[in-house]
């Protein structure tokens, strides 16, 4: 680190140095609002980073929707950039240009520009990352930028950029301390990414009425799954239609889970709205769906004992995970490694997992808001309806090592509850068995 007192700025020689400093810069991890980011963006001269902007919000399905849209558009030959969060193994995963993470040097250079431009304005870790992504995209020749909302939508930092199309994936109960504790309240926060006269898509078939009213009041065109666009599961393939537009014999998304068809249907509706500026063919859609890759979403790791990783961290996502798990062949025992943030609804998640859990491995999550292993164990005792063995561990790595030691060939380990859980288990696999850290 070096400092120049005459301009009151800091500089670091490594990405790790910048990130460690950013984590301590703001008094809270999350501080919603657009004023700080907008001010610094203006100071930096950051404008609209591409001719077409798609912003994606939702409680669950955001990452999958971004990944499919990115894959299809790149199959069509477009220059695409994506900004997503959080990351699993490397911060660079958040900022991708044409499918490739940008380098440490590029991110550090962007952070340096932000530090000069912020002039003392306090920024959160997420705001630094958002501004870095926008700055890097601004300098790249791009056709389309896809921005994933970090939390909510209306007051999320990515919302300083106006979307040409807003995509809202499924909406559930999560982040209640910031967004409200009902689907109606949370829906309005997600709806904040819509813009007057710019179309919006919602791939949640159970849309709340207040989102529709919000769109009418703007006003803007809103396309809703089950209302103006549809899909059918045809066995090996699937079909999508809207009005007189019909796409048939599509390959199912490479991402596991029946819920991915809903996400894919929303993506195809976005592409339909953009067809005049970003036309794609059925072949490009098929290839894009088949080649979508997104670690940590029902990711199966082969071995005598299979490990399945999933970033599901709320009841809606865990219910979807359990439905997908039920489609696999049964195993003698399932070992469940769970770690969560303290603010999450632990009892609902544990309740959803109870029917499939034979052994529990509760791990303390080493994060500012991480739940302890004893808090998770206490939640199990409050909702327990069947007998199951449960152990508590001071780290995710310890919990995973214990699960591996206990599991017999033909059994299964699942690890979920947080991006931090998946990240640490993936790191363990990389250290212990590098050849196994591959998704099926």
HUVEN-V108294 format. One record per pair of residues at least 12 apart in sequence whose C-alpha atoms are under 10 Angstrom apart, sorted by the first residue. I is the first residue (numbers start at 1). J is the second residue. Records with the same first field share a line. If there is no record, write none. Layout:
I->J ; J
This chain:
1->13 ; 14 ; 17 ; 18 ; 21
7->116 ; 119
8->115 ; 116 ; 119 ; 120
9->112 ; 115 ; 116 ; 117 ; 118 ; 119 ; 120
10->112 ; 115 ; 116
11->108 ; 109 ; 111 ; 112 ; 115 ; 116
12->108 ; 109 ; 111 ; 112
13->105 ; 108
14->104 ; 105 ; 107 ; 108
15->91 ; 92 ; 103 ; 104 ; 105 ; 106 ; 107 ; 108 ; 109 ; 111
16->91 ; 104 ; 108
17->108
18->107 ; 108 ; 111 ; 112 ; 125 ; 128
19->91 ; 108 ; 111 ; 125 ; 128 ; 129
20->125
21->125
22->111 ; 122 ; 123 ; 124 ; 125 ; 126 ; 127 ; 128 ; 129
23->123 ; 124 ; 125 ; 126
24->124 ; 125
25->122 ; 123 ; 124 ; 125
26->121 ; 122 ; 123 ; 124 ; 125
27->122 ; 123 ; 124
28->123 ; 124 ; 125 ; 368
29->123 ; 124 ; 125 ; 126 ; 368 ; 369
30->123 ; 124 ; 125 ; 126 ; 127 ; 151 ; 156 ; 178
31->123 ; 124 ; 125 ; 126 ; 127 ; 155 ; 156 ; 157 ; 178
32->124 ; 127 ; 151 ; 152 ; 153 ; 154 ; 155 ; 156 ; 157 ; 178
33->127 ; 154 ; 155 ; 156 ; 157 ; 159 ; 160
34->127 ; 154 ; 155 ; 156 ; 157 ; 158 ; 159 ; 160
35->121 ; 155 ; 157 ; 160
36->118 ; 121 ; 122 ; 123 ; 124 ; 127 ; 157
37->118 ; 121 ; 122 ; 123 ; 124 ; 127 ; 128 ; 130 ; 131 ; 156 ; 157 ; 158 ; 159 ; 160
38->127 ; 131 ; 157 ; 158 ; 159 ; 160 ; 161
39->117 ; 118 ; 119 ; 121 ; 160
40->113 ; 114 ; 115 ; 116 ; 117 ; 118 ; 119 ; 120 ; 121 ; 122 ; 123 ; 127 ; 128 ; 131
41->114 ; 117 ; 118 ; 130 ; 131 ; 132 ; 134 ; 135 ; 160
42->117 ; 118
43->113 ; 114 ; 116 ; 117 ; 118 ; 119
44->113 ; 114 ; 115 ; 116 ; 117 ; 118 ; 131 ; 135
45->117 ; 135 ; 138
46->131 ; 132 ; 134 ; 135 ; 136 ; 137 ; 138 ; 139 ; 161
47->134 ; 135 ; 137 ; 138 ; 160 ; 161
48->134 ; 135 ; 137 ; 138 ; 145 ; 160 ; 161 ; 162 ; 163
49->81 ; 133 ; 134 ; 135 ; 136 ; 137 ; 138 ; 139 ; 140 ; 141 ; 142 ; 143 ; 144 ; 145 ; 161
50->79 ; 80 ; 81 ; 134 ; 137 ; 138 ; 139 ; 140 ; 141 ; 142 ; 143 ; 144 ; 145 ; 146
51->141 ; 142 ; 143 ; 144 ; 145 ; 164 ; 277
52->80 ; 142 ; 143 ; 144 ; 145 ; 146 ; 162 ; 163 ; 164 ; 165 ; 274 ; 277 ; 278
53->81 ; 143 ; 144 ; 145 ; 146 ; 147 ; 161 ; 162 ; 163 ; 164 ; 165 ; 166
54->66 ; 69 ; 82 ; 144 ; 145 ; 146 ; 147 ; 148 ; 161 ; 162 ; 163 ; 164 ; 165 ; 166 ; 167 ; 193 ; 200 ; 270 ; 274
55->82 ; 83 ; 145 ; 146 ; 147 ; 148 ; 149 ; 153 ; 158 ; 159 ; 161 ; 162 ; 163 ; 164 ; 165 ; 166 ; 167 ; 168 ; 193 ; 194 ; 200
56->84 ; 146 ; 147 ; 148 ; 149 ; 150 ; 153 ; 158 ; 163 ; 165 ; 166 ; 167 ; 168 ; 169 ; 190 ; 193 ; 200 ; 201 ; 202
57->147 ; 148 ; 149 ; 150 ; 151 ; 152 ; 153 ; 154 ; 156 ; 166 ; 167 ; 168 ; 169 ; 170 ; 171 ; 187 ; 189 ; 190 ; 191 ; 192 ; 193 ; 202
58->148 ; 149 ; 150 ; 151 ; 152 ; 153 ; 167 ; 168 ; 169 ; 170 ; 171 ; 172 ; 186 ; 187 ; 189 ; 190 ; 191 ; 202 ; 203 ; 204
59->149 ; 150 ; 151 ; 152 ; 168 ; 169 ; 170 ; 171 ; 172 ; 173 ; 174 ; 175 ; 186 ; 187 ; 190 ; 314 ; 316 ; 317
60->168 ; 169 ; 170 ; 171 ; 172 ; 173 ; 174 ; 204 ; 263 ; 312 ; 313 ; 314 ; 316 ; 317
61->168 ; 169 ; 170 ; 171 ; 203 ; 204 ; 259 ; 260 ; 262 ; 263 ; 264 ; 297 ; 317
62->84 ; 85 ; 147 ; 148 ; 149 ; 150 ; 167 ; 168 ; 169 ; 170 ; 263
63->83 ; 84 ; 85 ; 86 ; 148 ; 149 ; 169 ; 263 ; 294 ; 297
64->169 ; 253 ; 255 ; 260 ; 263 ; 264 ; 267 ; 292 ; 293 ; 294 ; 295 ; 297
65->146 ; 148 ; 167 ; 168 ; 169 ; 203 ; 260 ; 262 ; 263 ; 264 ; 265 ; 266 ; 267 ; 268 ; 292
66->82 ; 83 ; 84 ; 146 ; 147 ; 148 ; 167 ; 263 ; 264 ; 267 ; 292 ; 294
67->82 ; 84 ; 99 ; 146 ; 255 ; 267 ; 288 ; 289 ; 291 ; 292 ; 293 ; 294
68->253 ; 254 ; 255 ; 260 ; 263 ; 264 ; 267 ; 268 ; 285 ; 288 ; 289 ; 290 ; 291 ; 292 ; 293 ; 294
69->82 ; 146 ; 263 ; 264 ; 266 ; 267 ; 268 ; 270 ; 271 ; 285 ; 288 ; 289 ; 292
70->82 ; 98 ; 99 ; 144 ; 145 ; 146 ; 267 ; 288 ; 289 ; 292
71->98 ; 99 ; 284 ; 285 ; 287 ; 288 ; 289 ; 290 ; 291 ; 292 ; 293
72->267 ; 268 ; 271 ; 280 ; 281 ; 282 ; 283 ; 284 ; 285 ; 286 ; 287 ; 288 ; 289 ; 290 ; 291 ; 292
73->98 ; 143 ; 144 ; 271 ; 278 ; 279 ; 280 ; 284 ; 285 ; 288
74->98 ; 99 ; 144 ; 280 ; 284 ; 285 ; 288
75->280 ; 281 ; 283 ; 284 ; 285 ; 286 ; 287 ; 288 ; 289 ; 291
76->278 ; 279 ; 280 ; 281 ; 283 ; 284 ; 285 ; 287 ; 288
77->98 ; 143 ; 278 ; 280 ; 284
78->98 ; 142 ; 143 ; 144 ; 278 ; 279 ; 280
79->97 ; 98 ; 99 ; 140 ; 141 ; 142 ; 143 ; 144 ; 145
80->96 ; 97 ; 98 ; 99 ; 137 ; 140 ; 141 ; 142 ; 143 ; 144 ; 145 ; 146
81->95 ; 96 ; 97 ; 98 ; 99 ; 100 ; 101 ; 133 ; 134 ; 136 ; 137 ; 140 ; 141 ; 142 ; 143 ; 144 ; 145 ; 146 ; 147
82->94 ; 95 ; 96 ; 97 ; 98 ; 99 ; 100 ; 101 ; 133 ; 134 ; 137 ; 144 ; 145 ; 146 ; 147 ; 148
83->95 ; 96 ; 97 ; 101 ; 129 ; 130 ; 132 ; 133 ; 134 ; 137 ; 145 ; 146 ; 147 ; 148 ; 149 ; 150 ; 158
84->96 ; 129 ; 130 ; 133 ; 146 ; 147 ; 148 ; 149 ; 150
85->126 ; 129 ; 130 ; 147 ; 148 ; 149 ; 150 ; 151 ; 419
86->126 ; 150 ; 419 ; 420
87->419 ; 420 ; 423
88->295 ; 296 ; 311 ; 419 ; 420 ; 421 ; 422 ; 423 ; 424 ; 425 ; 426 ; 427
89->419 ; 420 ; 422 ; 423 ; 424 ; 426 ; 427
90->104 ; 423
91->103 ; 104 ; 107 ; 129
92->104 ; 106 ; 107 ; 129
94->129 ; 130 ; 133 ; 148
95->107 ; 129 ; 130 ; 132 ; 133 ; 134 ; 136 ; 137 ; 147
96->133 ; 136 ; 137 ; 145 ; 146
97->133 ; 136 ; 137 ; 140 ; 141 ; 142 ; 145
98->142
102->133 ; 136
106->132 ; 133 ; 136
107->129 ; 132 ; 133 ; 135 ; 136
108->132
109->132 ; 135 ; 136
110->128 ; 129 ; 131 ; 132 ; 133 ; 134 ; 135 ; 136
111->128 ; 129 ; 131 ; 132 ; 133 ; 135
112->132
113->131 ; 132 ; 135
114->128 ; 129 ; 131 ; 132 ; 135
115->128
124->157
126->150 ; 151 ; 156 ; 157 ; 158
127->150 ; 156 ; 157 ; 158
128->157
129->157
130->147 ; 148 ; 149 ; 150 ; 156 ; 157 ; 158 ; 160
131->157 ; 158 ; 160
133->147 ; 158
134->147 ; 158 ; 161
143->277 ; 278
144->278
145->163
146->163 ; 165 ; 166
147->159 ; 161 ; 163 ; 166
148->167
149->168 ; 190 ; 193
151->174 ; 175 ; 178 ; 179 ; 189 ; 190
152->174 ; 175 ; 178 ; 179 ; 186 ; 187 ; 188 ; 189 ; 190 ; 191 ; 192 ; 193
153->168 ; 179 ; 186 ; 187 ; 188 ; 189 ; 190 ; 191 ; 192 ; 193 ; 194
154->179 ; 188 ; 189 ; 190 ; 191 ; 192 ; 193 ; 194
155->179 ; 189 ; 190 ; 192 ; 193
156->189 ; 190 ; 192 ; 193
158->193
159->192 ; 193 ; 194
160->193
161->193
162->193 ; 194 ; 195 ; 196 ; 198
163->193 ; 194 ; 195 ; 198 ; 199 ; 200
164->194 ; 195 ; 196 ; 197 ; 198 ; 199 ; 200 ; 270 ; 273 ; 274
165->193 ; 194 ; 195 ; 197 ; 198 ; 199 ; 200 ; 201 ; 221 ; 222 ; 270 ; 271 ; 273 ; 274
166->190 ; 191 ; 192 ; 193 ; 194 ; 195 ; 198 ; 199 ; 200 ; 201 ; 202 ; 222 ; 270
167->190 ; 191 ; 193 ; 194 ; 199 ; 200 ; 201 ; 202 ; 203 ; 222 ; 223 ; 263 ; 266 ; 267 ; 269 ; 270
168->187 ; 190 ; 191 ; 193 ; 194 ; 200 ; 201 ; 202 ; 203 ; 204 ; 207 ; 224 ; 263 ; 266
169->190 ; 201 ; 202 ; 203 ; 204 ; 205 ; 207 ; 262 ; 263 ; 266 ; 267
170->187 ; 202 ; 203 ; 204 ; 205 ; 206 ; 207 ; 259 ; 262 ; 263 ; 316 ; 317
171->183 ; 184 ; 186 ; 187 ; 190 ; 202 ; 203 ; 204 ; 205 ; 206 ; 207 ; 208 ; 316
172->184 ; 186 ; 187 ; 204 ; 314 ; 315 ; 316 ; 317
173->185 ; 186 ; 187 ; 314 ; 315 ; 316 ; 344 ; 345
174->186 ; 313 ; 314 ; 315 ; 316 ; 343 ; 344 ; 345
175->314 ; 343 ; 344 ; 345
176->343 ; 344 ; 345
177->343 ; 344
183->207 ; 208 ; 210
184->207 ; 208 ; 209 ; 210 ; 211
185->208 ; 210 ; 211
186->208 ; 211
187->207 ; 208 ; 209 ; 210 ; 211 ; 214
188->208 ; 210 ; 211 ; 212 ; 213 ; 214
189->211
190->211
191->210 ; 211 ; 212 ; 214 ; 215
192->211 ; 214 ; 215
194->214 ; 215 ; 218 ; 219 ; 220 ; 221 ; 222
195->215 ; 218 ; 219 ; 220 ; 221
196->215 ; 216 ; 217 ; 218 ; 219 ; 220 ; 221
197->215 ; 218 ; 219 ; 220 ; 221
198->215 ; 218 ; 219 ; 220 ; 221 ; 222 ; 273
199->215 ; 219 ; 220 ; 221 ; 222 ; 223 ; 270 ; 273 ; 274
200->215 ; 220 ; 221 ; 222 ; 223 ; 224 ; 269 ; 270 ; 273
201->221 ; 222 ; 223 ; 224 ; 225 ; 228 ; 229 ; 265 ; 266 ; 267 ; 268 ; 269 ; 270 ; 273
202->222 ; 223 ; 224 ; 225 ; 226 ; 229 ; 262 ; 263 ; 265 ; 266 ; 267 ; 269 ; 270
203->223 ; 224 ; 225 ; 226 ; 229 ; 230 ; 261 ; 262 ; 263 ; 264 ; 265 ; 266 ; 267 ; 269
204->224 ; 225 ; 226 ; 262 ; 263 ; 266
205->224 ; 225 ; 226 ; 227 ; 230 ; 262
206->224 ; 225 ; 226
207->224 ; 225 ; 226
212->224
223->242 ; 266 ; 269 ; 270 ; 273
224->266 ; 269
225->242 ; 262 ; 263 ; 265 ; 266 ; 269
226->242 ; 262
227->242
228->241 ; 242 ; 243 ; 269
229->241 ; 242 ; 243 ; 245 ; 246 ; 265 ; 266 ; 268 ; 269
230->242 ; 243 ; 246 ; 262 ; 265 ; 266 ; 269
231->246 ; 247 ; 248 ; 261 ; 262 ; 264 ; 265 ; 266
232->248 ; 261 ; 262 ; 265
233->250 ; 252 ; 258 ; 261
234->248 ; 249 ; 250 ; 252
235->249 ; 251 ; 252
236->249 ; 250 ; 251 ; 252
237->249 ; 250 ; 251 ; 252 ; 253
238->250 ; 251 ; 252 ; 253 ; 261 ; 265
239->251 ; 252 ; 261 ; 265
240->261 ; 264 ; 265 ; 266 ; 268 ; 269
241->265 ; 268 ; 269
242->268 ; 269 ; 272
245->272
247->268 ; 281 ; 282 ; 285
248->282
249->282 ; 286
250->282 ; 283 ; 285 ; 286 ; 287 ; 289 ; 290
251->285 ; 286 ; 287 ; 288 ; 289 ; 290
252->264 ; 286 ; 289 ; 290
253->286 ; 287 ; 288 ; 289 ; 290 ; 291 ; 292 ; 293
254->288 ; 289 ; 290 ; 291 ; 292 ; 293 ; 294 ; 440
255->289 ; 290 ; 291 ; 292 ; 293 ; 294 ; 295 ; 297 ; 298 ; 299
256->297 ; 298 ; 299 ; 300 ; 321 ; 324 ; 325
257->297 ; 298 ; 320 ; 321 ; 322 ; 323 ; 324 ; 325 ; 327
258->320 ; 321 ; 323 ; 324 ; 327
259->317 ; 320 ; 321 ; 323 ; 324
260->320
264->289
268->280 ; 285
271->285
293->439
294->439
295->309 ; 310 ; 311 ; 422 ; 423 ; 426 ; 438 ; 439
296->308 ; 309 ; 310 ; 311 ; 312 ; 415 ; 416 ; 418 ; 419 ; 421 ; 422 ; 423 ; 426 ; 439
297->309 ; 310 ; 311 ; 312 ; 321 ; 416 ; 422 ; 439
298->310 ; 311 ; 312 ; 321 ; 324 ; 325 ; 414 ; 415 ; 416 ; 439 ; 440
299->311 ; 414 ; 422 ; 437 ; 438 ; 439 ; 440
300->413 ; 414 ; 436 ; 437 ; 438 ; 439 ; 440
301->413 ; 426 ; 429 ; 435 ; 436 ; 437 ; 438 ; 439 ; 440
302->435 ; 436 ; 437 ; 438 ; 439 ; 440
303->409 ; 410 ; 411 ; 412 ; 436
304->407 ; 408 ; 409 ; 410 ; 411 ; 412
305->334 ; 403 ; 404 ; 407 ; 408 ; 409 ; 410 ; 411 ; 412 ; 413
306->334 ; 404 ; 407 ; 409 ; 410 ; 411 ; 412 ; 413 ; 414 ; 436
307->334 ; 335 ; 336 ; 400 ; 404 ; 411 ; 412 ; 413 ; 414 ; 415 ; 425 ; 429 ; 436 ; 437
308->325 ; 336 ; 412 ; 413 ; 414 ; 415 ; 416 ; 422 ; 439
309->337 ; 413 ; 414 ; 415 ; 416 ; 417 ; 419 ; 421 ; 422 ; 423 ; 425 ; 426 ; 439
310->414 ; 415 ; 416 ; 417 ; 418 ; 419 ; 421 ; 422 ; 423
311->415 ; 416 ; 417 ; 418 ; 419 ; 420 ; 421 ; 422 ; 423
312->340 ; 349 ; 415 ; 416 ; 417 ; 418 ; 419 ; 422
313->338 ; 339 ; 340 ; 341 ; 344 ; 345 ; 346 ; 349 ; 416 ; 417 ; 418 ; 419
314->340 ; 344 ; 345 ; 346 ; 348 ; 349 ; 350 ; 352 ; 417 ; 418
315->344 ; 345 ; 346 ; 347 ; 348 ; 349 ; 350 ; 351 ; 352 ; 353 ; 417
316->348 ; 349 ; 352
317->349 ; 352 ; 417
318->348 ; 349 ; 350 ; 351 ; 352 ; 353 ; 416 ; 417
319->348 ; 349 ; 351 ; 352 ; 353
320->352
321->352 ; 353 ; 416
322->352 ; 353 ; 355 ; 356
325->356 ; 414
326->356
330->356 ; 410 ; 411 ; 412
331->409 ; 410 ; 411 ; 412
332->358 ; 408 ; 409 ; 410 ; 411 ; 412
333->356 ; 357 ; 358 ; 359 ; 407 ; 408 ; 410 ; 411 ; 412 ; 413
334->356 ; 357 ; 358 ; 359 ; 360 ; 403 ; 407 ; 410 ; 411 ; 412 ; 413 ; 414
335->356 ; 357 ; 358 ; 359 ; 360 ; 361 ; 389 ; 390 ; 400 ; 403 ; 404 ; 406 ; 407 ; 411 ; 412 ; 413 ; 414 ; 415
336->350 ; 353 ; 354 ; 356 ; 357 ; 358 ; 359 ; 360 ; 361 ; 362 ; 390 ; 399 ; 400 ; 403 ; 412 ; 413 ; 414 ; 415 ; 416
337->357 ; 359 ; 360 ; 361 ; 362 ; 363 ; 390 ; 391 ; 392 ; 393 ; 396 ; 399 ; 400 ; 402 ; 403 ; 413 ; 414 ; 415 ; 416 ; 417 ; 421 ; 425
338->350 ; 353 ; 360 ; 361 ; 362 ; 363 ; 364 ; 365 ; 373 ; 376 ; 392 ; 396 ; 399 ; 400 ; 414 ; 415 ; 416 ; 417 ; 418 ; 421 ; 422
339->361 ; 362 ; 363 ; 364 ; 365 ; 366 ; 370 ; 371 ; 372 ; 373 ; 376 ; 393 ; 395 ; 396 ; 399 ; 415 ; 416 ; 417 ; 418 ; 419 ; 420 ; 421 ; 422
340->362 ; 363 ; 364 ; 365 ; 366 ; 367 ; 369 ; 370 ; 371 ; 372 ; 373 ; 375 ; 376 ; 416 ; 417 ; 418 ; 419 ; 420 ; 421
341->364 ; 365 ; 366 ; 367 ; 368 ; 369 ; 370 ; 371 ; 372 ; 376 ; 417 ; 418 ; 420
342->365 ; 367 ; 368 ; 369 ; 370 ; 371 ; 372 ; 375 ; 376
343->369 ; 370 ; 371
344->369 ; 370 ; 371 ; 417 ; 418
345->379
346->371 ; 375 ; 376 ; 377 ; 378 ; 379 ; 380 ; 417
347->376 ; 378 ; 379 ; 380 ; 381 ; 382 ; 383 ; 384
348->379 ; 380 ; 383
349->379 ; 380 ; 417
350->376 ; 377 ; 379 ; 380 ; 381 ; 382 ; 383 ; 384 ; 417
351->379 ; 380 ; 382 ; 383 ; 384 ; 385
354->380 ; 383 ; 384 ; 385 ; 386 ; 387 ; 388
355->385 ; 386
357->386 ; 387 ; 388 ; 389 ; 390 ; 413 ; 414
358->386 ; 387 ; 388 ; 389 ; 390
359->387 ; 388 ; 389 ; 390 ; 391 ; 403 ; 406 ; 407 ; 413
360->377 ; 380 ; 388 ; 389 ; 390 ; 391 ; 392 ; 399 ; 403 ; 413 ; 414
361->373 ; 376 ; 377 ; 389 ; 390 ; 391 ; 392 ; 393 ; 396 ; 398 ; 399 ; 400 ; 402 ; 403 ; 413 ; 415
362->374 ; 375 ; 376 ; 377 ; 380 ; 390 ; 391 ; 392 ; 393 ; 394 ; 395 ; 396 ; 399 ; 400
363->375 ; 376 ; 377 ; 391 ; 392 ; 393 ; 394 ; 395 ; 396 ; 397 ; 398 ; 399 ; 400 ; 421
364->376 ; 392 ; 393 ; 394 ; 395 ; 396 ; 398 ; 399 ; 421
365->393 ; 394 ; 395 ; 396 ; 417 ; 418 ; 420 ; 421 ; 424
366->394 ; 395 ; 396 ; 420 ; 421
367->420
370->418 ; 420
372->392 ; 393 ; 394 ; 395
373->391 ; 392 ; 393 ; 394 ; 395 ; 396
374->391 ; 392 ; 393 ; 394
375->392
376->392
377->390 ; 391 ; 392
391->403
395->421 ; 424
396->415 ; 420 ; 421 ; 422 ; 423 ; 424 ; 425 ; 428
397->421 ; 424 ; 425 ; 426 ; 427 ; 428 ; 429
398->425 ; 428
399->415 ; 425
400->413 ; 414 ; 415 ; 421 ; 424 ; 425 ; 428 ; 429
401->425 ; 428
403->415
425->437
426->438
